[in-house]
Each structure stands twice: as C-alpha cells, then as structure tokens.
Amino acid sequence: MGYCNGCFEKQLEIDLLKERIEHLEHKITYRKRKEKEGYFGSQYVAGAKARSILITILHTARKRLPTGSLEEWFKNSLDQIAQDPSIETYSFMPKPTRDSS
C-alpha cells in the first residue's frame, strides 16, 4: 500500500520520534539504576561489606599513625600477611594515641 507524499513524511517523522522516545526511556532507566546503585555501582553484599571494613581500617590507621605514610604501612602489612597468612592481622594496627580521636 502506498502513501501519499504528505502521509509518508508524517510517518517518517512519527517513526523518528518513536525512536527518540525509546532512546530517552533507556537513558532514564540507566540514570535511575546508576543513582540507586551509588558510588561503587552494583555489588555483591559480601564485597560491599569487605569494602566497608577495609575503608574503616584505613581511616583508623590514618588517625593512629604518628608519622609515615598510610600507603607504606598498608603495603608492609600486606607483605607480612602474604608471607604468613596465619598471622594475627590486628597486631598490624597502629596503637591508639590521645591525639587519634
């Protein structure tokens, strides 16, 4: 079935607008998902818990370290754990000081 020129042009415009709407709907869905997932994106519960614990340890160590680099302390701790996985990891934490509050 053929269209007249006016109808054909209108149908083309309708098809283009439908594609645009579909694209925008996908974009909205993506943004909503990203907003819901947060900074780290989609993650397993165990991974999120491990990340939370690790961040807490790093913040605590930073407050307690009297001098030196947090990165150096962390690397040395990981190196010692790699050499002996059965070692008590809490022993690596810097001791609390009065200024570490």
N, C-alpha and C positions, 0 to 999 in steps of 0.2 A: 504494500500500500504506500503510495507516495504522499508526501507532504507538500503543501504549497510553500513558497519561499519564506513567508512570514511565520508560518507554523514551524517550519524546520529550524529557523533561527531561534524561536522561542524554546523549542525542545532542547536545542544545544545549550541555551542559557540555563534551563532547568537542570540539565544533566551536570553542568559545571557547578551550579550552586549545590546540588546534592553531594557532589564530591567534596566540595569545600566544607559543607556541614559535617560530613563523615570525618574529614581530617581534623576539624576543630573538636569534635567529640573525642577522638583519640587523644588529642593534645590535653584536653581537660582531664580525661581519665588518668593519663600519665602524671600530670601535675598533682592530682589528688593522691595518687599512690605514693609519689615522692614525699609529699607533705606528711602523709600518715607514717611512712617508714622512718623518717627522721634522718639525722646526720649520717649514720652508718649504713643506711639502706636496709633492705630486707636481711634478716639474720636469724640464725637458729638461737633458741633460748640459751643453750649451753655456751655458744660463742659470745652472746651478749653478756652473760654472767661472768665469763672469764675476762672479757674486756673490762668490765666494771671493776673486778678485783684488781686487775693489773694497773688500771688508772689510779685506784686508791693507794696501792703500794707505792707507785711512783710519786704521787703527791705527798705521801707521808715521808718517804725517803728524802725528797727535796727539802721539806721543812726541817728534817732532823740532821741533814748533812752539815757539819760545821764549816767545812771548806771543800773544795774539789768539785768535780763535775758529776752531775747526776748520770750522764751518759757513761762516764768512766766507771762509776760504782756499779751501774746496771750491767755493763759488759763484763766486769770482773766477776760479778755474782753469777752470771750465766755461764761463764767459762768454768767456774768451780763446780757448778751443778752438772755441766756436761762431763767433767772428769769423774764425778762421783754422784750419780743420780739419787743415791740413798741418803745424802747429806741433809741435815735439818735446815731447810731454807730460811726459817725465821731467824736463824742466827746471823744472816747477812744484813738484816735491817739495822740501820744506824740506831744507836741508843737515844732515847728521848733526852732532850735538854730543856732547861727552863725557858729558853728562847724559841722553842719549836712549836709554840701554841698557835 
